[in-house]
Amino acid sequence: MRAPDVLPAFRELKAYTLQEGRGAFLRMDFNEGPVPDLEVVTQALALCAFSATVYPEYGALRRVAAQAWGVESSMLLPVNGADEGIALVLRAFTGPGDAVVLPVPCFPMYRIYAEICGAPVLSVPLAPDFGLDLEATLKAIPRGALLSLTSPNNPTGRAIPEAQVLALLEAAGGRPVVMDETYAPFCGQDFAPLLARYPNLIILRTLSKAHGLPGLRCGLILADPQVIQRLEPLRSPFNVNGVAAALGAQMLTGDGGLRARLQGATEARRTLQEALHAVGIPTVPSDTHFFLADLGSRASAAVAMLRLRGILVKDLSPSIPGMLRISVAEAREAQAFLGNFLPWWETNPKTERP
Protein backbone atom coordinates (compact mmCIF):
# COMPACT_ATOMS: atom_id res chain seq x y z
CA MET A 1 0.00 0.00 0.00
CA ARG A 2 1.28 3.46 -0.84
CA ALA A 3 0.42 6.91 0.40
CA PRO A 4 -2.17 8.83 -1.65
CA ASP A 5 -0.95 11.58 -3.93
CA VAL A 6 -2.51 14.95 -4.61
CA LEU A 7 -4.18 15.76 -7.92
CA PRO A 8 -1.77 16.00 -10.87
CA ALA A 9 -2.42 19.74 -11.21
CA PHE A 10 -0.95 20.32 -7.75
CA ARG A 11 2.14 18.12 -7.91
CA GLU A 12 4.41 20.79 -9.35
CA LEU A 13 3.36 23.55 -6.95
CA LYS A 14 6.22 25.12 -5.01
CA ALA A 15 5.51 25.75 -1.34
CA TYR A 16 6.01 29.18 0.19
CA THR A 17 8.98 28.34 2.39
CA LEU A 18 10.04 30.24 5.49
CA GLN A 19 13.14 29.98 7.60
CA GLU A 20 12.58 29.58 11.34
CA GLY A 21 14.96 30.63 14.08
CA ARG A 22 13.60 33.87 15.50
CA GLY A 23 15.66 33.85 18.69
CA ALA A 24 18.95 33.50 16.82
CA PHE A 25 18.43 36.21 14.18
CA LEU A 26 17.45 39.81 13.63
CA ARG A 27 14.66 39.30 11.09
CA MET A 28 15.12 41.99 8.46
CA ASP A 29 13.83 39.55 5.84
CA PHE A 30 10.19 39.18 6.95
CA ASN A 31 8.78 42.70 6.36
CA GLU A 32 7.40 42.60 9.88
CA GLY A 33 6.27 45.97 11.16
CA PRO A 34 7.30 47.76 14.36
CA VAL A 35 6.14 45.89 17.45
CA PRO A 36 3.38 47.54 19.51
CA ASP A 37 3.72 48.16 23.23
CA LEU A 38 3.62 44.65 24.64
CA GLU A 39 2.02 45.89 27.87
CA VAL A 40 -0.87 47.25 25.82
CA VAL A 41 -1.13 43.96 23.93
CA THR A 42 -0.98 41.96 27.15
CA GLN A 43 -3.76 44.00 28.75
CA ALA A 44 -5.88 43.66 25.63
CA LEU A 45 -5.28 39.91 25.52
CA ALA A 46 -6.46 39.59 29.12
CA LEU A 47 -9.76 41.15 28.09
CA CYS A 48 -9.98 38.67 25.21
CA ALA A 49 -9.46 35.51 27.29
CA PHE A 50 -13.13 34.53 27.25
CA SER A 51 -13.08 34.64 23.43
CA ALA A 52 -10.93 31.50 23.40
CA THR A 53 -13.68 29.48 25.11
CA VAL A 54 -16.48 30.13 22.61
CA TYR A 55 -16.99 30.22 18.85
CA PRO A 56 -15.99 33.57 17.33
CA GLU A 57 -18.34 36.40 16.51
CA TYR A 58 -17.25 39.13 14.13
CA GLY A 59 -19.74 41.93 14.72
CA ALA A 60 -17.42 43.99 16.92
CA LEU A 61 -14.47 43.62 14.56
CA ARG A 62 -16.62 44.68 11.61
CA ARG A 63 -18.05 47.69 13.46
CA VAL A 64 -14.69 48.92 14.70
CA ALA A 65 -12.98 48.44 11.33
CA ALA A 66 -15.86 50.17 9.56
CA GLN A 67 -15.53 53.18 11.84
CA ALA A 68 -11.73 53.26 11.55
CA TRP A 69 -11.74 53.03 7.76
CA GLY A 70 -14.84 55.04 6.89
CA VAL A 71 -16.93 52.28 5.31
CA GLU A 72 -20.11 50.38 6.20
CA SER A 73 -19.77 47.16 8.19
CA SER A 74 -21.61 45.38 5.37
CA MET A 75 -18.53 46.11 3.22
CA LEU A 76 -16.18 44.06 5.41
CA LEU A 77 -15.33 40.36 5.57
CA PRO A 78 -12.87 39.06 8.21
CA VAL A 79 -10.17 36.74 6.86
CA ASN A 80 -7.22 34.81 8.29
CA GLY A 81 -4.66 37.40 7.27
CA ALA A 82 -4.42 39.00 3.84
CA ASP A 83 -3.20 35.64 2.51
CA GLU A 84 -6.62 34.06 2.97
CA GLY A 85 -8.13 37.14 1.37
CA ILE A 86 -6.03 36.55 -1.74
CA ALA A 87 -7.04 32.89 -1.89
CA LEU A 88 -10.72 33.66 -1.34
CA VAL A 89 -10.94 36.33 -4.02
CA LEU A 90 -9.07 34.27 -6.62
CA ARG A 91 -11.26 31.26 -5.86
CA ALA A 92 -14.37 33.40 -6.31
CA PHE A 93 -13.45 35.08 -9.57
CA THR A 94 -11.06 32.79 -11.44
CA GLY A 95 -10.85 29.22 -12.57
CA PRO A 96 -9.28 27.17 -15.35
CA GLY A 97 -8.56 29.46 -18.27
CA ASP A 98 -9.34 32.72 -16.41
CA ALA A 99 -6.12 34.70 -16.55
CA VAL A 100 -4.93 36.79 -13.62
CA VAL A 101 -3.19 40.00 -14.73
CA LEU A 102 -0.29 40.34 -12.33
CA PRO A 103 2.39 43.07 -12.29
CA VAL A 104 5.66 41.36 -11.35
CA PRO A 105 7.68 40.99 -9.25
CA CYS A 106 5.10 40.69 -6.49
CA PHE A 107 4.20 38.65 -3.40
CA PRO A 108 4.58 35.01 -4.57
CA MET A 109 1.31 33.77 -3.02
CA TYR A 110 -0.65 35.47 -5.82
CA ARG A 111 0.89 33.13 -8.34
CA ILE A 112 0.56 30.10 -6.05
CA TYR A 113 -3.14 30.70 -5.36
CA ALA A 114 -3.79 31.33 -9.06
CA GLU A 115 -2.15 28.00 -9.91
CA ILE A 116 -4.31 26.25 -7.30
CA CYS A 117 -7.37 27.72 -9.04
CA GLY A 118 -6.07 26.58 -12.42
CA ALA A 119 -5.93 30.22 -13.52
CA PRO A 120 -3.06 31.16 -15.84
CA VAL A 121 -0.98 34.17 -14.76
CA LEU A 122 -0.50 36.98 -17.24
CA SER A 123 2.69 38.58 -15.92
CA VAL A 124 3.28 42.27 -16.63
CA PRO A 125 6.86 43.32 -15.79
CA LEU A 126 7.26 46.51 -13.80
CA ALA A 127 8.88 49.57 -15.35
CA PRO A 128 12.69 49.89 -15.16
CA ASP A 129 12.33 52.07 -12.03
CA PHE A 130 10.20 49.31 -10.43
CA GLY A 131 7.05 51.40 -10.65
CA LEU A 132 3.92 50.10 -12.35
CA ASP A 133 4.10 50.01 -16.15
CA LEU A 134 0.71 51.62 -16.72
CA GLU A 135 0.60 51.25 -20.51
CA ALA A 136 1.55 47.57 -20.44
CA THR A 137 -0.96 46.84 -17.67
CA LEU A 138 -3.75 48.61 -19.52
CA LYS A 139 -3.01 46.53 -22.61
CA ALA A 140 -3.11 43.31 -20.58
CA ILE A 141 -6.44 43.93 -18.83
CA PRO A 142 -8.70 42.80 -21.74
CA ARG A 143 -6.87 39.45 -21.79
CA GLY A 144 -7.54 38.69 -18.13
CA ALA A 145 -10.46 37.92 -15.84
CA LEU A 146 -9.01 39.72 -12.82
CA LEU A 147 -6.39 42.39 -12.18
CA SER A 148 -4.28 42.13 -9.03
CA LEU A 149 -2.43 45.17 -7.66
CA THR A 150 -0.36 45.75 -4.53
CA SER A 151 0.40 49.25 -3.27
CA PRO A 152 2.96 49.71 -1.89
CA ASN A 153 4.26 46.69 -3.71
CA ASN A 154 6.21 43.82 -2.20
CA PRO A 155 9.16 43.41 -2.78
CA THR A 156 9.78 46.81 -4.39
CA GLY A 157 8.24 49.15 -1.79
CA ARG A 158 6.75 51.37 -4.52
CA ALA A 159 3.21 52.74 -4.23
CA ILE A 160 0.91 53.14 -7.23
CA PRO A 161 -0.19 56.76 -7.82
CA GLU A 162 -3.93 57.28 -7.49
CA ALA A 163 -4.21 58.57 -11.06
CA GLN A 164 -2.88 55.24 -12.33
CA VAL A 165 -5.24 53.29 -10.08
CA LEU A 166 -8.19 55.27 -11.43
CA ALA A 167 -7.11 54.61 -15.02
CA LEU A 168 -6.89 50.88 -14.31
CA LEU A 169 -10.29 50.77 -12.57
CA GLU A 170 -11.90 52.49 -15.54
CA ALA A 171 -10.23 50.16 -18.01
CA ALA A 172 -11.21 47.07 -16.03
CA GLY A 173 -14.93 47.66 -16.57
CA GLY A 174 -16.74 44.82 -14.82
CA ARG A 175 -13.58 42.86 -14.09
CA PRO A 176 -12.62 42.65 -10.42
CA VAL A 177 -9.57 44.67 -9.39
CA VAL A 178 -7.84 43.47 -6.22
CA MET A 179 -5.91 46.17 -4.37
CA ASP A 180 -3.64 44.78 -1.66
CA GLU A 181 -3.09 47.56 0.89
CA THR A 182 -1.05 45.49 3.33
CA TYR A 183 1.64 48.19 3.57
CA ALA A 184 -0.52 51.24 2.83
CA PRO A 185 -0.51 52.70 6.38
CA PHE A 186 3.24 53.30 6.17
CA CYS A 187 2.69 55.97 3.51
CA GLY A 188 -0.82 57.15 4.40
CA GLN A 189 -2.42 55.60 1.32
CA ASP A 190 -6.17 54.93 1.52
CA PHE A 191 -8.12 53.75 -1.51
CA ALA A 192 -11.25 52.84 0.49
CA PRO A 193 -13.08 56.01 -0.65
CA LEU A 194 -12.92 54.66 -4.22
CA LEU A 195 -15.22 51.75 -3.27
CA ALA A 196 -18.25 54.03 -3.57
CA ARG A 197 -17.41 54.77 -7.23
CA TYR A 198 -16.01 51.43 -8.31
CA PRO A 199 -17.97 48.34 -7.21
CA ASN A 200 -15.38 46.18 -9.00
CA LEU A 201 -12.68 47.25 -6.50
CA ILE A 202 -11.75 44.76 -3.77
CA ILE A 203 -9.30 45.90 -1.07
CA LEU A 204 -7.23 43.67 1.21
CA ARG A 205 -6.06 44.91 4.62
CA THR A 206 -4.38 43.26 7.59
CA LEU A 207 -3.20 43.95 11.12
CA SER A 208 -0.02 41.99 10.41
CA LYS A 209 2.31 44.74 9.21
CA ALA A 210 1.46 48.28 10.29
CA HIS A 211 -0.09 47.13 13.58
CA GLY A 212 2.80 44.73 14.19
CA LEU A 213 0.61 41.68 14.87
CA PRO A 214 1.50 39.09 12.18
CA GLY A 215 0.95 36.18 14.55
CA LEU A 216 -2.65 37.26 15.05
CA ARG A 217 -3.61 36.38 11.44
CA CYS A 218 -6.36 38.98 11.34
CA GLY A 219 -7.25 40.66 8.06
CA LEU A 220 -10.29 42.01 6.27
CA ILE A 221 -11.64 42.27 2.75
CA LEU A 222 -13.25 45.61 1.87
CA ALA A 223 -15.67 45.56 -1.04
CA ASP A 224 -19.14 46.42 -2.29
CA PRO A 225 -21.78 44.79 -0.02
CA GLN A 226 -22.96 42.57 -2.87
CA VAL A 227 -19.42 41.27 -3.38
CA ILE A 228 -19.09 40.60 0.36
CA GLN A 229 -22.37 38.64 0.28
CA ARG A 230 -21.02 36.51 -2.57
CA LEU A 231 -17.71 35.87 -0.82
CA GLU A 232 -19.22 35.01 2.56
CA PRO A 233 -20.29 31.43 1.66
CA LEU A 234 -16.83 30.66 0.28
CA ARG A 235 -14.93 31.14 3.52
CA SER A 236 -14.64 28.52 6.22
CA PRO A 237 -16.86 28.97 9.29
CA PHE A 238 -14.93 30.72 12.07
CA ASN A 239 -11.96 31.29 9.77
CA VAL A 240 -10.60 33.98 12.11
CA ASN A 241 -10.18 32.67 15.65
CA GLY A 242 -12.05 34.35 18.49
CA VAL A 243 -9.00 35.82 20.21
CA ALA A 244 -7.77 37.32 16.92
CA ALA A 245 -11.17 38.88 16.22
CA ALA A 246 -11.50 40.33 19.72
CA LEU A 247 -7.90 41.56 19.97
CA GLY A 248 -8.05 42.93 16.44
CA ALA A 249 -11.08 45.04 17.34
CA GLN A 250 -9.33 46.39 20.42
CA MET A 251 -6.09 47.21 18.62
CA LEU A 252 -7.86 49.06 15.82
CA THR A 253 -9.11 51.56 18.41
CA GLY A 254 -6.70 51.24 21.34
CA ASP A 255 -3.30 51.35 19.64
CA GLY A 256 -2.36 54.93 20.43
CA GLY A 257 1.28 54.49 19.46
CA LEU A 258 0.59 53.32 15.90
CA ARG A 259 1.36 56.55 14.05
CA ALA A 260 4.61 57.16 15.91
CA ARG A 261 5.79 53.59 15.27
CA LEU A 262 5.11 53.84 11.55
CA GLN A 263 6.95 57.15 11.35
CA GLY A 264 9.88 55.67 13.26
CA ALA A 265 10.07 52.68 10.92
CA THR A 266 10.03 54.77 7.75
CA GLU A 267 12.64 57.16 9.19
CA ALA A 268 14.88 54.21 10.08
CA ARG A 269 14.50 52.86 6.56
CA ARG A 270 15.39 56.26 5.14
CA THR A 271 18.49 56.48 7.36
CA LEU A 272 19.66 53.07 6.20
CA GLN A 273 19.07 53.89 2.54
CA GLU A 274 21.00 57.14 2.83
CA ALA A 275 23.92 55.35 4.47
CA LEU A 276 24.04 52.82 1.63
CA HIS A 277 23.88 55.61 -0.96
CA ALA A 278 26.83 57.27 0.75
CA VAL A 279 29.03 54.26 -0.01
CA GLY A 280 27.81 53.99 -3.59
CA ILE A 281 25.10 51.33 -3.30
CA PRO A 282 22.03 52.08 -5.44
CA THR A 283 18.63 51.55 -3.83
CA VAL A 284 15.05 51.76 -5.10
CA PRO A 285 12.85 54.58 -3.74
CA SER A 286 10.39 53.18 -1.20
CA ASP A 287 7.01 54.23 0.18
CA THR A 288 7.10 51.83 3.11
CA HIS A 289 9.54 50.40 5.69
CA PHE A 290 11.49 48.11 3.36
CA PHE A 291 13.48 48.74 0.21
CA LEU A 292 15.56 47.12 -2.50
CA ALA A 293 19.35 47.51 -2.53
CA ASP A 294 21.47 46.63 -5.55
CA LEU A 295 24.66 44.91 -4.42
CA GLY A 296 25.46 43.47 -7.81
CA SER A 297 27.79 40.48 -7.73
CA ARG A 298 28.27 40.84 -3.96
CA ALA A 299 24.62 40.22 -3.06
CA SER A 300 24.84 36.56 -2.12
CA ALA A 301 28.11 37.06 -0.25
CA ALA A 302 26.53 39.89 1.73
CA VAL A 303 23.57 37.70 2.64
CA ALA A 304 25.89 34.94 3.87
CA MET A 305 28.03 37.38 5.87
CA LEU A 306 25.02 38.98 7.54
CA ARG A 307 23.57 35.59 8.39
CA LEU A 308 26.79 34.61 10.16
CA ARG A 309 26.40 37.78 12.21
CA GLY A 310 22.79 37.04 13.12
CA ILE A 311 20.99 39.26 10.58
CA LEU A 312 18.67 37.91 7.90
CA VAL A 313 17.74 39.84 4.74
CA LYS A 314 15.85 38.67 1.66
CA ASP A 315 18.09 37.61 -1.22
CA LEU A 316 16.18 38.30 -4.44
CA SER A 317 19.12 37.53 -6.72
CA PRO A 318 17.46 34.44 -8.26
CA SER A 319 14.67 36.61 -9.67
CA ILE A 320 16.13 40.16 -9.56
CA PRO A 321 19.90 39.84 -10.02
CA GLY A 322 21.95 41.60 -7.38
CA MET A 323 18.98 42.76 -5.33
CA LEU A 324 18.38 42.42 -1.60
CA ARG A 325 15.13 43.38 0.15
CA ILE A 326 15.85 44.91 3.54
CA SER A 327 13.08 45.50 6.10
CA VAL A 328 13.55 48.01 8.89
CA ALA A 329 11.13 48.08 11.83
CA GLU A 330 13.05 50.44 14.10
CA ALA A 331 16.27 52.44 14.41
CA ARG A 332 18.21 49.75 16.28
CA GLU A 333 17.82 47.39 13.31
CA ALA A 334 19.26 49.98 10.94
CA GLN A 335 22.17 50.53 13.33
CA ALA A 336 22.83 46.79 13.69
CA PHE A 337 22.80 46.34 9.92
CA LEU A 338 25.17 49.22 9.25
CA GLY A 339 27.52 48.24 12.08
CA ASN A 340 28.00 44.81 10.53
CA PHE A 341 27.65 45.61 6.84
CA LEU A 342 29.70 48.78 6.26
CA PRO A 343 33.07 47.44 7.53
CA TRP A 344 32.62 44.33 5.41
CA TRP A 345 31.59 46.31 2.33
CA GLU A 346 34.59 48.64 2.56
CA THR A 347 37.00 45.69 2.51
CA ASN A 348 35.70 44.45 -0.85
CA PRO A 349 37.32 45.60 -4.10
CA LYS A 350 35.61 48.50 -5.79
CA THR A 351 35.53 46.56 -9.05
CA GLU A 352 33.01 44.16 -7.52
CA ARG A 353 30.54 46.86 -6.58
CA PRO A 354 27.41 47.53 -8.65
C-alpha positions in Angstrom: 0.0 0.0 0.0 1.3 3.5 -0.8 0.4 6.9 0.4 -2.2 8.8 -1.6 -1.0 11.6 -3.9 -2.5 14.9 -4.6 -4.2 15.8 -7.9 -1.8 16.0 -10.9 -2.4 19.7 -11.2 -1.0 20.3 -7.7 2.1 18.1 -7.9 4.4 20.8 -9.3 3.4 23.5 -6.9 6.2 25.1 -5.0 5.5 25.8 -1.3 6.0 29.2 0.2 9.0 28.3 2.4 10.0 30.2 5.5 13.1 30.0 7.6 12.6 29.6 11.3 15.0 30.6 14.1 13.6 33.9 15.5 15.7 33.9 18.7 18.9 33.5 16.8 18.4 36.2 14.2 17.5 39.8 13.6 14.7 39.3 11.1 15.1 42.0 8.5 13.8 39.6 5.8 10.2 39.2 6.9 8.8 42.7 6.4 7.4 42.6 9.9 6.3 46.0 11.2 7.3 47.8 14.4 6.1 45.9 17.5 3.4 47.5 19.5 3.7 48.2 23.2 3.6 44.6 24.6 2.0 45.9 27.9 -0.9 47.3 25.8 -1.1 44.0 23.9 -1.0 42.0 27.2 -3.8 44.0 28.7 -5.9 43.7 25.6 -5.3 39.9 25.5 -6.5 39.6 29.1 -9.8 41.1 28.1 -10.0 38.7 25.2 -9.5 35.5 27.3 -13.1 34.5 27.3 -13.1 34.6 23.4 -10.9 31.5 23.4 -13.7 29.5 25.1 -16.5 30.1 22.6 -17.0 30.2 18.9 -16.0 33.6 17.3 -18.3 36.4 16.5 -17.3 39.1 14.1 -19.7 41.9 14.7 -17.4 44.0 16.9 -14.5 43.6 14.6 -16.6 44.7 11.6 -18.0 47.7 13.5 -14.7 48.9 14.7 -13.0 48.4 11.3 -15.9 50.2 9.6 -15.5 53.2 11.8 -11.7 53.3 11.5 -11.7 53.0 7.8 -14.8 55.0 6.9 -16.9 52.3 5.3 -20.1 50.4 6.2 -19.8 47.2 8.2 -21.6 45.4 5.4 -18.5 46.1 3.2 -16.2 44.1 5.4 -15.3 40.4 5.6 -12.9 39.1 8.2 -10.2 36.7 6.9 -7.2 34.8 8.3 -4.7 37.4 7.3 -4.4 39.0 3.8 -3.2 35.6 2.5 -6.6 34.1 3.0 -8.1 37.1 1.4 -6.0 36.6 -1.7 -7.0 32.9 -1.9 -10.7 33.7 -1.3 -10.9 36.3 -4.0 -9.1 34.3 -6.6 -11.3 31.3 -5.9 -14.4 33.4 -6.3 -13.5 35.1 -9.6 -11.1 32.8 -11.4 -10.9 29.2 -12.6 -9.3 27.2 -15.3 -8.6 29.5 -18.3 -9.3 32.7 -16.4 -6.1 34.7 -16.6 -4.9 36.8 -13.6 -3.2 40.0 -14.7 -0.3 40.3 -12.3 2.4 43.1 -12.3 5.7 41.4 -11.3 7.7 41.0 -9.2 5.1 40.7 -6.5 4.2 38.6 -3.4 4.6 35.0 -4.6 1.3 33.8 -3.0 -0.7 35.5 -5.8 0.9 33.1 -8.3 0.6 30.1 -6.1 -3.1 30.7 -5.4 -3.8 31.3 -9.1 -2.1 28.0 -9.9 -4.3 26.3 -7.3 -7.4 27.7 -9.0 -6.1 26.6 -12.4 -5.9 30.2 -13.5 -3.1 31.2 -15.8 -1.0 34.2 -14.8 -0.5 37.0 -17.2 2.7 38.6 -15.9 3.3 42.3 -16.6 6.9 43.3 -15.8 7.3 46.5 -13.8 8.9 49.6 -15.3 12.7 49.9 -15.2 12.3 52.1 -12.0 10.2 49.3 -10.4 7.1 51.4 -10.6 3.9 50.1 -12.3 4.1 50.0 -16.2 0.7 51.6 -16.7 0.6 51.3 -20.5 1.5 47.6 -20.4 -1.0 46.8 -17.7 -3.7 48.6 -19.5 -3.0 46.5 -22.6 -3.1 43.3 -20.6 -6.4 43.9 -18.8 -8.7 42.8 -21.7 -6.9 39.5 -21.8 -7.5 38.7 -18.1 -10.5 37.9 -15.8 -9.0 39.7 -12.8 -6.4 42.4 -12.2 -4.3 42.1 -9.0 -2.4 45.2 -7.7 -0.4 45.7 -4.5 0.4 49.3 -3.3 3.0 49.7 -1.9 4.3 46.7 -3.7 6.2 43.8 -2.2 9.2 43.4 -2.8 9.8 46.8 -4.4 8.2 49.1 -1.8 6.8 51.4 -4.5 3.2 52.7 -4.2 0.9 53.1 -7.2 -0.2 56.8 -7.8 -3.9 57.3 -7.5 -4.2 58.6 -11.1 -2.9 55.2 -12.3 -5.2 53.3 -10.1 -8.2 55.3 -11.4 -7.1 54.6 -15.0 -6.9 50.9 -14.3 -10.3 50.8 -12.6 -11.9 52.5 -15.5 -10.2 50.2 -18.0 -11.2 47.1 -16.0 -14.9 47.7 -16.6 -16.7 44.8 -14.8 -13.6 42.9 -14.1 -12.6 42.6 -10.4 -9.6 44.7 -9.4 -7.8 43.5 -6.2 -5.9 46.2 -4.4 -3.6 44.8 -1.7 -3.1 47.6 0.9 -1.0 45.5 3.3 1.6 48.2 3.6 -0.5 51.2 2.8 -0.5 52.7 6.4 3.2 53.3 6.2 2.7 56.0 3.5 -0.8 57.2 4.4 -2.4 55.6 1.3 -6.2 54.9 1.5 -8.1 53.7 -1.5 -11.2 52.8 0.5 -13.1 56.0 -0.6 -12.9 54.7 -4.2 -15.2 51.8 -3.3 -18.3 54.0 -3.6 -17.4 54.8 -7.2 -16.0 51.4 -8.3 -18.0 48.3 -7.2 -15.4 46.2 -9.0 -12.7 47.3 -6.5 -11.7 44.8 -3.8 -9.3 45.9 -1.1 -7.2 43.7 1.2 -6.1 44.9 4.6 -4.4 43.3 7.6 -3.2 44.0 11.1 0.0 42.0 10.4 2.3 44.7 9.2 1.5 48.3 10.3 -0.1 47.1 13.6 2.8 44.7 14.2 0.6 41.7 14.9 1.5 39.1 12.2 0.9 36.2 14.5 -2.7 37.3 15.0 -3.6 36.4 11.4 -6.4 39.0 11.3 -7.2 40.7 8.1 -10.3 42.0 6.3 -11.6 42.3 2.7 -13.2 45.6 1.9 -15.7 45.6 -1.0 -19.1 46.4 -2.3 -21.8 44.8 0.0 -23.0 42.6 -2.9 -19.4 41.3 -3.4 -19.1 40.6 0.4 -22.4 38.6 0.3 -21.0 36.5 -2.6 -17.7 35.9 -0.8 -19.2 35.0 2.6 -20.3 31.4 1.7 -16.8 30.7 0.3 -14.9 31.1 3.5 -14.6 28.5 6.2 -16.9 29.0 9.3 -14.9 30.7 12.1 -12.0 31.3 9.8 -10.6 34.0 12.1 -10.2 32.7 15.7 -12.0 34.3 18.5 -9.0 35.8 20.2 -7.8 37.3 16.9 -11.2 38.9 16.2 -11.5 40.3 19.7 -7.9 41.6 20.0 -8.1 42.9 16.4 -11.1 45.0 17.3 -9.3 46.4 20.4 -6.1 47.2 18.6 -7.9 49.1 15.8 -9.1 51.6 18.4 -6.7 51.2 21.3 -3.3 51.3 19.6 -2.4 54.9 20.4 1.3 54.5 19.5 0.6 53.3 15.9 1.4 56.5 14.0 4.6 57.2 15.9 5.8 53.6 15.3 5.1 53.8 11.5 7.0 57.1 11.3 9.9 55.7 13.3 10.1 52.7 10.9 10.0 54.8 7.7 12.6 57.2 9.2 14.9 54.2 10.1 14.5 52.9 6.6 15.4 56.3 5.1 18.5 56.5 7.4 19.7 53.1 6.2 19.1 53.9 2.5 21.0 57.1 2.8 23.9 55.3 4.5 24.0 52.8 1.6 23.9 55.6 -1.0 26.8 57.3 0.8 29.0 54.3 0.0 27.8 54.0 -3.6 25.1 51.3 -3.3 22.0 52.1 -5.4 18.6 51.6 -3.8 15.1 51.8 -5.1 12.8 54.6 -3.7 10.4 53.2 -1.2 7.0 54.2 0.2 7.1 51.8 3.1 9.5 50.4 5.7 11.5 48.1 3.4 13.5 48.7 0.2 15.6 47.1 -2.5 19.4 47.5 -2.5 21.5 46.6 -5.6 24.7 44.9 -4.4 25.5 43.5 -7.8 27.8 40.5 -7.7 28.3 40.8 -4.0 24.6 40.2 -3.1 24.8 36.6 -2.1 28.1 37.1 -0.3 26.5 39.9 1.7 23.6 37.7 2.6 25.9 34.9 3.9 28.0 37.4 5.9 25.0 39.0 7.5 23.6 35.6 8.4 26.8 34.6 10.2 26.4 37.8 12.2 22.8 37.0 13.1 21.0 39.3 10.6 18.7 37.9 7.9 17.7 39.8 4.7 15.9 38.7 1.7 18.1 37.6 -1.2 16.2 38.3 -4.4 19.1 37.5 -6.7 17.5 34.4 -8.3 14.7 36.6 -9.7 16.1 40.2 -9.6 19.9 39.8 -10.0 21.9 41.6 -7.4 19.0 42.8 -5.3 18.4 42.4 -1.6 15.1 43.4 0.2 15.9 44.9 3.5 13.1 45.5 6.1 13.5 48.0 8.9 11.1 48.1 11.8 13.0 50.4 14.1 16.3 52.4 14.4 18.2 49.7 16.3 17.8 47.4 13.3 19.3 50.0 10.9 22.2 50.5 13.3 22.8 46.8 13.7 22.8 46.3 9.9 25.2 49.2 9.2 27.5 48.2 12.1 28.0 44.8 10.5 27.7 45.6 6.8 29.7 48.8 6.3 33.1 47.4 7.5 32.6 44.3 5.4 31.6 46.3 2.3 34.6 48.6 2.6 37.0 45.7 2.5 35.7 44.4 -0.8 37.3 45.6 -4.1 35.6 48.5 -5.8 35.5 46.6 -9.0 33.0 44.2 -7.5 30.5 46.9 -6.6 27.4 47.5 -8.6 
